[in-house]
């Protein structure tokens, strides 16, 4: 099957250049789920179906390089708290989750991302060990393990929602012998790798060194990276508490040999020039979550400095429970505003750069830029149709900048994954959407009442 998109303000975000790849009157041909051709003017081609967008923007689906989709039903918790108090509030709830609770919550979160134009997510699954309150900058690591199904049902939720995802799996390195830990991780990775590779784009480690009581936790993760050929993204240097202790743990990853292109640092706020230089020199990257960092009072990452040092950077929406609205345009605008306010320099973060970071830049740090992140021939046809006239924002003096600065989910008309319509005007085409909503509204309040969660 083929689809011809016409009449588009086409933004392609091509690789290898800072040019956003804008066509005022663009067209794009999709064949068998991938982009077959694109250009400007009158298309020289025909297709089975024609979608005339009438001057709306057509742009790549957003890529969230740091996400926790199981949190979709937990918005509004821990509002008066910084990171760890918020985790106690939010993850204290998921401590009572069953595998089916995790499945439906993840499915709901993935559909929410799609409804807001996010077509690919790096998804941190809720670990098999439930959250424990932090004591002296670490957890005790003594919580009982939930069964393997607790992870696999979260991966199933992403698959059944139809979002493309990288599956990030906790090592739970305090539970069992090292070989038991590796065997458990191997089973989770095998489940993900057995899925349709067009949706399950890869497996990764949810780096847990930041709060692990194991002095050799980084060595366990580095060995898993080598043994299973996976990437690793660590929540690192996020919180403004116990900063010297946090910074000292960077040496653990360095000494374990984990630094390199397969190592990502999520948040990476409480850094030093030396840490940035060392991470950049090794080829490690970072994922920037400006909306989450603001909501949790975590601080502002030195993103322009990191880019200047040669680090690759992506953008993520983090938890629905700490961005509250999965709005990638809001995320970009908050990031732009934070960097400009911090540096007092408007060139510190331009709209074109923010858009690239939330699309191709995110795909690059995840290692999936050959498949998603831009509208280029051969890639999956994952795109959004965004109408600047509904609501009308006026003349588009600088169209790409207006796309970043003036669009909101209200302008989002349609979302396509592989050339197939998955959401229209906030209404999902997925047959499981109604049940996912009903489950969350019924099951999560019942769970809170049953466990006397304080909220």
N, C-alpha and C positions, 0 to 999 in steps of 0.2 A: 504494500500500500504506500501511496505517496501523498504528501501534503505540500501545497504551495502557499506560503505566506506572502501577501502583497500589501502595498500601501503602508509600509512600516517605517517609523523612525528607528532604524536598526542600529543597535549598539552591540558590537561583537567582542570587544576586549581581546584583541589578538595577542598571542604570545610574542615575546622578543622585542616589544616596543612599548613606549608609554602612551602611544596614540590609542584613544578609546575605540577607534574603528567605527566611526559614525557615518551612516548613510541616511540622508534626508528622506529619500524615497526608495527604501530598500525592499528587497525580496529575499526569500530563503526557501529552498527546496529540501524537504525531508523525505527520505526514502528508507523504509524498514527501520524506523526509529532513530536514524542517524542523519546528520546534515550532509546532503549530497552536493549542494551548490548554494551560493549566495551572491548578491550583487546589488547594483543600484539601477534605477530606471525601469524600463519595461522588461519583464522577465522573458527570456527566450525559450521558456520551457512550459510544459503543461504537466498536470498532475491529476490523480484521482479525485482530490478534494482541494478547493481553493478557500483560503481564509484571508479575506480582505479586512485588515484591521483599521482602515480609514484614518491613517495618520497617528495611530497610537504608537507608543514605544514598544519595541520588541527587543528584549535584552536577555542575557543568560540568567537562568535560575540561580539564586544565591546559594553559596556554599558556606555552611556554618562549620568552622574548623574546631569547635569546642561546644558540645551540647550534652544535655542530660534529659533525654526525652521522657523518661519515666516520671518526671516531676510535673507533668502537665496539669494534674489536679491539685497542686499544692501552692498555688499562687497566693500571695498576700500573707504568708507566714513569716514570722521573725522580722517584722518591719523595723523594730527598734534595735536590732542586733547587728554586729559586725559578723564576719564569716563564721566563726565557730559557734556562736550563739544561734545564728541563723541555721547552721547545720543541725544543731540540737533540735531546733523546732521543726525543720522540714524532714530531715532524715530520721528523727525520732518517730515520725509517722510511718515511714517506709519500713522501719524495723518490724512492723506488724504485717507487712505485705505477704501475701501468698504468691506463688508463681503466676496465677491468673490475674491477681491485682496488678502485678508488674507488667503482664502482657497487655492488658487493656489500657493501662496508663501510658505505656510506651506507644501503643497504636494511636491513642488519642493525641499524644504529643507529636508524633510524626505527621498525622493529618493536619494538626495545627500549623506545623512548619510549612507544609505544602500549601495550605490556605493563605499563607503570608509570603509565598514566592520562594521559599527555601526548598530546593529540590535535592540537595545532597547534604548530609550531616555526618560529622565525626561524633559518634554517640557513645558516651561513657555509660555503661550499664551499672545499675546498682549492684555492688559487690555481693558475693555470697556471705561474707561477714557483715552483719548490720553495723551501722555507725555506732561509735561509742564517744562519749564526751572526751574532750582533750584534757590531759593532765600534764603540766610541765612541757607543753609543746608536742605531745605525742598521745596516741591512743594505747590502751593496754594490749589490744590485739587478742583478747580472750573471748570475744563473742562467738557463740556457736555458729557453725557453718550451716547455711541453707543448702539444699540439694542442687545438683547441677542444673536441674530444670529451671531454677530461678534465673539463671543467666540465659539459657537457650530460649525461654519464652519471651524474653526481651528482644532478642534477635528476631524471633518470629514476628513480633509486633511491628518491627521496622519493615520486614519483608511484606507482610500482609497489608501494610499501609501503602506500599508502592513507592517509598522514598529510597533513594540511593544512600548507602551508608557505609562507613567504616566502623567496625564493631570493636569498641575498646573494653577490654576485659580486665578485671582486677586479679592480681596474683594471690591476694590473701596470704601473704608470705609468713604469717605467724601460725597458720593452721596446718599441722602435719609436718612430716619430713620434707626435705627439699624434693625428693623424687615424687612424693605424693602431691606436692604443689605443682610440679611440672606435669604430672599425669593429668591432674585436674584441669590445668590450663590447656593442655593438648586436646582434651575432650571438647572444651568450649570452642577452641579454634577450629577443630574438625567440623563441628556443627555449622559454623559460619561458612567455612569453605565449601561445604556441600550444597549451599544455596546457589541460586541463580547468580552468576558472577556479574550480570548486568545490574543487579541491585546491591548485592553484598560485595562492595568494592575491595574489601580487605579486612584483616584482623589486626588488632593493636593491643598494647598494654596500657592499662590505666595506671600510670606511675603513682606509687603510694609512699615513696621515700619520705615525703614531707612530714607525714604523721606516723610512720612506722616505728615501733620500738626496736626493730632489728638493726643492729649496726651495719650489717652486710646486706640490707634490703636492695641497695643499688646493684650489688653483684648478682643477686638472684634475678633481677630484672634484665641486666645485661646478658646473662647466660640465656634467658628465655628469648631475647631478641636474636641472638645468634642461632640458637637451637631451632627456633620455629620460623625464622625469617620474617619477623614482625617489627613494626615501628613501636614507638613508645611516646606517650604524651603525659607529662607529669604536671599536676597542679603544683606550682612552685613559686615561691616568693610572692604570694598573693596577699596575705594578711599583714596589717601593720603591727601585729603583736609579735614579740620575741624575734625581732628582725635579725640580730646577730646569730641566734641559733639557726634560723632558717638559712641564712647566707652560708653558714659553715657546712651545710649539707650539700652544697654545690660540688664540693670536693669529692663527695661520695660517688656521684655520677662520673666525674672526671676520672677518678682513680679506678673505677670499675670498667673503664673503657666504653661507656655508654654514649659519650658525646659523638656527634656526627650527623649526617643528613637524616638518619632514622630517628633522631631524638628531637622531640618538640617540648617546649616549655609553655604551659598554659598560664596566662596572666603575667608572670615575670615582671612584677612591679617593683619590689624592694631590692633592686639590683645595685651593683657597683659598676663603675667603668671597667674594672678588671674582669668581673663576671661576664659582662656584655662582650668584651673583646675576646675572651677565651671561648665563649659559646659560638661567637661569629666565626672565629678562626677555625673551629672544628667543623663548621657547616651545620650546626644545630639551628633550629628555627623557633619561632614563638607564635602563639595564638593570642590575639588581643580581644578582650571582652569589655568594651567601654561601658555599655549599659549596666552590666553586672558589677563592674568595678565601682561605678558611681552609686548604685543601689546599696551595696554592702560597705560603702565608705572605705574601700580598700586602697584607693589612691589612683594615680595616673601613670601608666607605663610610659617609658621613654622611647616611644615607637620611632620618631624621626631619627633619633640617635642610633637605635638598633639598625634601622635600614641603612643609615650612613656608614655603619660599621660592616655592612655586607650581610646582615641577617635577613633571611626570608621571613615574611610576616603574613599571617592570615587573620581573619576576623571570625569570631564566633558569637552566637547569641546566648551561650551558656544555658542555665536552667530557665525553663519557663517560670519557676518559682522565684527567680531573682531578676528576671527582666520583665516578668508579668505579662507583657505583650510581645509576642514573637515578631517584632517589626524590624526588618533589616534596614529600612530607611532611617528609622529612629536610631538604630545602633550606629550607623555611619555618621549621622548628624551629631550625635553625642560625642563620638570620637573626634570629629573635626573640631567641635567647640572646646573639648577638653584640651587638645593639643595647642590650639590657638591661644586659649586663655593662659595655659602654662607657659608658653614661649613668648607670648605677645607678638607673634609673627604669623600672619595669615598664610604664608607659604609653607608653614610647618606641616600642614595637612590640607591638601586641595581635594575637592570633590572627586576628581578623576582618580586620584590615588586611593581614596577610601573605597570607591566602587571596585577597583581592581583588587584590593585586599580582600573584599567580601565575596569575590567570585574566583578569578583565576589564581590570585595569591593564596587563597585558602586551599584550592585544589593542588597547588604546587607543594605546599608544606605537607599535605596528606599523601603525596605521591600518586595522585589520580588525575593530574592535569592532562594526561593523554586522552582522557575520556570525558571530563566535565570541566566546567569553570569558564568556558568561553563558547561563542558561536563560531566554530571553525569546521571546515569540511572534514568529515570522518568522526567527529565527536557525537555523543548522544545529543539528540535534539531536545534539550531541557531548556525551556524558555518561559518568560512571563510576557503578558500583554498588558500594558499599563497606559491608561487613557488620561492625558493631561487636560482633557476637557470635562472630565467627570470625577471630582469637581474641577471647574475651570481655573487654572492657575495663571491665565493671561498669556501674553506673547512669550515665546521661548527664545530669549535673546542668546542664551548659551545652552542648547538643548541637553547636552550630557550633564552639565552642572545643574540645570533645572531638574533633571531626572533624579539626582541625588538629593538636592536641597528642598525640592517642592513636592515630591511625590510621597504618598502615604498608602497604606493598604486600602484606603477608600478608592484610590485610583486603579487598583489592581483588578483587572477585568477577568483574566484567565491565566491558568497555570498549566503548562504542558510538560510531561515527562516522557521522553522518547517519542515525541510527536503525538502523544495521546493526551487528551484533556483530562486533568485530574481534579481540577477545582474551577468553578465559575462563580465569581461574585461572592466568594466565601462559602459556597455550597459544594461539598465534596461529592465526587462521582463514585466514591468507594462504597460498596454495599454494606460495609461494616461500620460506617460512620455513625449511624443512629444508635447502634448498640453500644459503641464505645462511649458515646456521650451519656447514654442512660446508665451504663455501668458505673462511670465515675460519679455521677450525681447521686446514685443510690449507695454504692459500696464504700466510698471514702468517708462520708459522714457516719456511716454505721461503724466503720473501723475506728474512727476517732472516739465515738461513744463507747465502744467496747474496750478500748485501751485507756480511756480517760485521758486522751492526749490534750494538753492544755491549750494548744493553738496560740 
